[in-house]
Amino acid sequence: MVDVILSCAMPEAEQGNDAARVASLRAGLPVTYSAMTVYRFCGSGLQAMALASERILAGFAEIIVAGGTETMSMIPIGGYHFSPNPHLIEHCPDSHLSMGLTAENLALKYRIGREDQDRFALRTQLSFQQRTPSDCITLQRQMVDRALGLDCTPFS
């Protein structure tokens, strides 16, 4: 069985209407392949990959195309019509925090200073710049192998 699992943090307008189905059909995959769109805000892409791994491990699929899709240039932050639940706003106001404010709260909670954040960001960016496209494919393959229990080689 082949499956398509894609994510979309703001499934509105052009990227709404089951983006995974639209993308799979536009890519020329047969209509008989299943497809689903995962919606978990900023964690959507990671959740799509986790669901794909779980489905393969459980034997529900052999091949899954998984990943994230987003184009925030066409959607305003918060969407076109932000309408939060009044009960949550009153009793759990942080339930609708943006990723940026969540990061600020975590930095305060765990006492991660600005300099530490900047050093980490620089180290991550430099590490990424040193990788070739081939390195990225190899790393992705290692992650899939590890998820399937095929390889326990440490990531580089």
Secondary structure, DSSP 8 states (H G I E B T S, - for coil): -EEEEEE-SS--GGG-S-HHHHHHHHTT--TTSEEEEE--GGGHHHHHHHHHHHHHHTTS-SEEEEEE---TTSS-TT-SS----HHHHHH-GGGG--HHHHHHHHHHHTT--HHHHHHHHHHHHHHHHH--HHHHHHHHHHHHHHHTTS------
